Each structure stands twice: as C-alpha cells, then as structure tokens.
Amino acid sequence: MTSELEQRVVRHSPSTGAGSPHVWGIYEPDTGSIQYICADPATWKAALIDVVWNFDPASFATSTQSIDQVLNLVKKHGLTVERVLDTHPHADHVMASAHLKARIGAPNAIGAKVREIAQLWRDYYNTPDAFDPEADFDDLFEDGATFDVGDLTVRVMLSPGHTLGSITYVCGDAAFVHDTFMQPDSGTSRADFPGGSADDLWQTLQAILDLPGNTRLFVGHDYGADGRDRPEWEATVDDHKARNVHVKDGTAKADYIKTRTDRDKTLALPDRMLAALQINLRAGRLPDAESDGGHYLKMPVDKF
C-alpha cells in the first residue's frame, strides 16, 4: 500500500489515450520543486525533466536523495530513460543533469539560449572563460525543435520571462511549463532575475494558454496556498483560464505586468541562487577540482 507520505510527494497522471504520456511528478520539499518523468505508454521509453541534485545552502553539502528517488521510480515502472531534460538554468535548485547522464547514459539537453544566459553570468562572476554549454549539454534546443520519446513526439516552445532562455516541452496533451505558471490559486512565477521580463512572461503565458484546453500543464514549483494541505502541480489550460489569480480570462496585460512587478519587488533572492547558477550553467557539474582535490564556488559581493 502506498504510504500517506508517498501520496503527498509522488503522484501519477495517467495517459489519456493515444499520443498522451504517463506523467509522474515527484515533489522536492526543500525547494518546492517538482521533478517529472514523462513516459510513452506504448514503449515505456521516458524522459526525465528538471530533476534535483540536493544542495544544502548552509553547509554546501550535496546528496543524491532526489536523484535516487527518481531513478527508483524509473526502475519500479520498468522504464527506459532516453532523455535527460531541463527547462532552464534553475536559480533555486541545483540540476541533476550531469549526474543522470553519467549514471544512465542518456543524452542531456536544455534550450539554446542558455548560451546567452551563460554570458550574463560570466560577467556577474567575473569568470570570462567559465561555462561551455556546447560541451556540457548534448542538445541545445531551438524554438520549434522536435524529438521523440519512444513513439511520442515532443515539441519545444521558447518560453522567456522567468529567464531569457526558458523552454517548455509539449508532449501530446502534457506540457511541462516550469517557472511560468504556478497553480491557479498561486498565479505565476517571478520575472525579476537577470534576463527576466514581466512583459516577456506575459507573452509566454498567452502562448501556453493557446494550447488546447484539455492540455495538462505541469508547473515547476508549488509553495502551497491558503486552503490547501498538500502540494499540487497539475491543472489544465482551461483551469488556468477560469481560475488563475494572475491571468484568468479577462485580465489585461498592463494589470498583469503591474501585479507581477509589484510582487517581484518584495521577493528575496533564492538562498541557493548564487551557488546554483555556477553549477547549473555546467549542466549540474561542479567547477573543476583544484590542487587539493576540492571544488570551490565564487560569490559576487554587493552585486545583488
């Protein structure tokens, strides 16, 4: 029998028919992140999306607890992983891409505009020779790119706003929309990081809302909301049009941008951000070891 804790942390959204994937969402409570397994019901081939490498911002200690949990689910359901995917270089958690690639041999990928994000952060860290996305990722997807997972076709949508290079993966009636939407009772994600834009995020949200109404939108984070006792991460396009507190039908662009901008002014930087970007722009790989065998991160002072 599935435990109450497992029911709270792992949930299965079953395929709705031909061309529709099975989706498992795995909640990571320390960062409020949701990691995904997207699987073809015909072949049991799968992609992993936005998996977390656990990182303690107080001690800088790492663990593979979330990676192990995801791979145990893969094994439990008899899946074969064909792709390791990320939607953007995350600011609030460390990505597991490099670890997963090493452990299971599947190619890893992210959006092509990660090149521009890398250049932004070379400047912030004053590390002009750091970050080589072409070396650390097997694929850098352009807007409109497609690839297969088993017999399913996945389409890439450029989805800027939260970052300038965020992408959405659309697979049948499932879309992995990362830090764009949150659940309808929570609205949308912040747009104040370097390269972010509330105006761009509005355009991205409208493009996602143009998907068919029954499309299942799987968000990147949930921090809870009043009246809910457990994390949630799935709602349809029609749900968001009817109930999203930031962009439901009838919302004016100017009103949304003011709401988003005013809200962002109240938000602190994520506690992992300045560490995470140095790792995530290497696909979740630490900087090269130094003479003592240890790995070290560089922190900009007074830049944020």
N, C-alpha and C positions, 0 to 999 in steps of 0.2 A: 504493500500500500504506500502511496506517495505521502510523505510527511507534510505537515502544515507548512514548515519552513520551505520545503522544495516547491510547494504550490505557490508560495509567495514570490519565490526567486526565479523559477523556471516555468515558462508556460509555452504550450504548443498551440499554434494557429494552423489548423489543418488546411490542406489543399482543398479548393472549392470545385475542382474538376480539371478537365484537360487544359494544359498550359498554365496551371496555377501551382505555385510551390507550397510545400510544407515550410513553415517558419517556426523556429524555436527562438524565444527571447530569453536571455539569461541576464538577470539584474545584478549589477555590481554595486553594493550599498555604499561603499566609502566615497564614491564619486557620483552616485546616482546615474551611472552609465548603463545602457542596455547593449549587450552584445548579441549578435544574431547568427543563426545557422539557417541558410536558405537551401532547400533540398528539392530535387526533382523526384516526384513520386514514382515515375516510370523506371528510372535507372538508379536511384538512391545516390546520385552524384550531388555534391554540395559545395557551397561557398561559405566561408566564414567572414563576417563583417564586423569591423570595429571591436575586435577582441582586446581586452585589457591585460597589460603586464602590471601587476600590482606594485605600487610605489608608495612608500611612507614619506611624506614631505618633512616630517620632523627629524627622522634619522637617515633619510636617503637609502633605506634598506628596500630591497626588492624581493618579490616572491612570485611564484608561478601558480598561485592558487586558482585564479580565474582561468588561465590557460588550461590547467589540468581539468577544471570543471567542464570547460567547453569540449575538450578532446575526449573526456569520458562520455559525454553525451553522444558525440560522433560515434564512438565505439559501441555504445549501448544500442543505437539505432541502425548499426550496420552501414554507415555512410562512408563514401569515399570523397575526400576533400580535393576539389580541382582548383580552387582559387582561394587566396587569402586577400581580402579587400579592406581598404579603409576609405572613408568618405572625405577626410581632410586631416591635416596635421593637428591633432587634438591639443587643446590648451589645458584641459582639466584632468586628463589621464594619459598614461604612457601606453603607447600602442604595442601590441604583441607581434607585429608583422614579422620581424626578423626571426624571433623565436619559433613561430609557427612554421615559417619556411624551412628552418633548419630541422625541425622535428618531423615534419610530414612530407617535405619535398615539393609542396605545391607552390606555384609562382605567386608573387605578391604584386599588388597594384594600388594606385591612387590616381587622382586627377592630374592632368598635365600642367596645370597652373601652379602646382607645388614648386615648380622652378622659380616662379615669381615670389612665392612666399619665402622660399629659401633665401632669395636675395634680400628681402626685407630684414630677415633675422640675422643674416651675415652682418648687416650694418648695426643692428642693435647690440650684438655680441662682440662687435669689432673683430670678427673672425673671417677675413675675406676669402680664405681658402676652404672654409668649412662647407659641408653639405653638398652631396653629389647625388641628386635624385635618380639620375640615369643609372648610377652604379648600384644604388640600394633598392630600387624597385624594378621588377621585371617589365611592368607595363605602366605607362603614364597615359591615362585615357583622356582623349579629347571629347568635347561635347558631341553627342550623337554616336559615339563608338558603340559597337555591339560585340558581345562574346557569348559563348554558350556555357551553361552548366548542365551537364547531361543533355537532355533533349530540349531544355528551356533556353530561350534567348533572353539575355539581359541587355538593357539599353542604358546608356549613361546620359544623364542630364547635368550640364553645368548649373550649379545652384549657389551663386555667390551671395554674400550678405554677411553671414557669420564670419567667414573668411572669404578672400577673393577667389579661392580655388576649390571651394567645396563642391562635391558632386553627389547626385542621387542615383541609386541603382534601381531601375524599374524592371521587374521580372513578372510578367503576366499581370495578375491582379494584386501584386505586392510591390510597394515602393519603400525603399529604405532612405528616409528623408533626413536623418542625422539632426544637426543643430539648425533646423529651420523652424518647423512646428515643434511645439510641445503638445501635451494632451489638451483637448479643447478647454478644459477648466483652468489651464495654466497659460495658454496663449502661444507665444513664440519665443525663440531664443534670442540672446543678446547679439548686438551687431557693432560693438564698440572696440573690438580688438584691432590691431594694426591690419589694414587692408579691408576691414569690415565696412559695411554701409547699410543703414536702415532703408535707404531708397532701393539698393540692390536686393535686399532681403524681401522687400515688398514685391518686387518683380518676380523673384524666385517663388514666393508663396503663391502668387497668382498662377504661375506656370504649373505648379503642383496641383492646384485646385482645378486646373483644366483637364486633369486625368479623369477617367470615368468615375462616376460617383461611388461605385462599389469597390474602388481600389483601396486596399488596406494600407494605411500609412503607418510605418514603424519608425518611431522617433528615437533620437539619440540619448535623451535623458528624461528622467522624471524625479522630481524632488518632493512629490506629494502635494496635496492640495486640501483645503478645508473640506471636511466631509468624507474624505477617503482614508481607509485604513491600510491600504497596500499600494505598491507601485503599479502603474499602468503604462502601456506603451503602444497600444494599437487602437486606431479609430479610422473610420473610412473618410474619404473625401467628403461625402455627404454629411457625415457627423461634424466635420470641421466647418463646413459651410453653414450649418444650422446653429452650432454652439460655440465655436472658438471665440474666446473672450477678446481676442485682439483683431481677428479678421473674418468674423462671420459675415454672411451676405448682408450688404448694405453699408459696410464700413468704407469710409472714404480714405484714400491714400494719405492725405495730409493728416488726418486724425490718427491713423496708424503710426506714421512716422513720428509724430509728437509723443504718442504714448510710449513707443519703443525707445526714443531718445531720452525722454524724461526718466524712464525706468533704468536705462543703462547708466545714467549718471549716479545712481545710488548703489551700484554694484562694485564690490571689491574684485581685484584680480583673483582668479583661482589660485589656491595655495600651491598647486603643482606646476603652474604655467611656465615659469622661467626655467625650471628643470626640464619639463616635458618637451618643450619645443626643440631643445638641443638634441634630444633623443629621437623624437618623432620625425624630425627632418632627416634622420638617418634610418628611417623605417623601423624605429624601435631598437636600434643598435647603439650601444654606448660609444662615446669617443674612444679612440684607440688607447690602449693601455700605455702608461708611462713607464719609466725605468724601474719602478718598484713593483710593476705588475698591476697597479691600481688604476681605476678610471676616475676622471675628475670633470666636473662641470664648471662653467664660468657664469657668474651672475653680474648683470649690469646694475650699477648703483645709481639711483636717482633718475632713471630714465622712464619710470612708470609711477 
